Amino acid sequence: MSENLNDPGHGDSVASWTAVTIIMIGTAAGTLAFWFDNAPLVWASAAFTLLGIPVGILLKRQGYGVGGEKSKNKH
């Protein structure tokens, strides 16, 4: 299999893993809340899910993104 030298790393960093984990937890909690017909918890889960985006951006700006100075992966 050939190696792609233009591979951007596909988000293999602390910033992306943290953002995706927050989004997945929020989505799972929102799904359960929807299933149990708990509207306030559905909206709280939606807000928590959206929180994953700025957390990922903030961590990337702090150097934890792909190629960042604090990242172990220097793609």
N, C-alpha and C positions, 0 to 999 in steps of 0.2 A: 504494500500500500504506500503510495507516495505521500510525502509530508507537505502540507500547504504552508509555505513561508509567510503568507499574507493573513494567517489566522489571527483574528483580533483577540482571541482568548475566550470568547463567548461568556464574558462576565465572571470568570473564575477569580473572584476577589471577595474580601470581607464585606465591602459595600454592597455588592450584588447579592451575596448569600444572605445578609441581614435583611435587605429590602424584600427579597423573595420569601424569606421565612415569615416576616411580619404579614405580608400579603396573603400567604397561605393560611396562617393561623386565623386571620380576620375573616377570610372566605369560609373556612371550615366552621368557625363559630357562628357566622351569619347564616350558614346553611342549616345548622342545628336550631338556631333561634327561629328561623323561618318555619322549619318543620314543626316546632313546638308552638307556633303561632304567637311569638313574643315580639311584637313590633318594635318596642324601644330597644331591645337587644339587637335586633336586625340593624337598626340605624346606628347604634353604637359600634357594631362590628363593621359596618360600611365605613364609618369614620376611621376606625383603627386600620382597616385595609388601606385606605387612602394615605394614612400616615407613613406607610412603607415607602412611598415615592420620595418625599422630602428627606427621609432618613437616609435613603440610598444616595441621594444627591449630596447631602451634607457630608457623609462619610467619604464619598469620592473626592470632594473638595478638600477634605482633611488629609488626603493622600492614601486612602485605603482602597482605591479603585485599581483597575488593571493598569499596571505600569506606574502606580503611585510610589512616592518615596517610602511609604510605610508598608507597602504591599510586598509579600514574599514572592509573588509571581511577577516577573519582569517581562511579560510576553513581548 
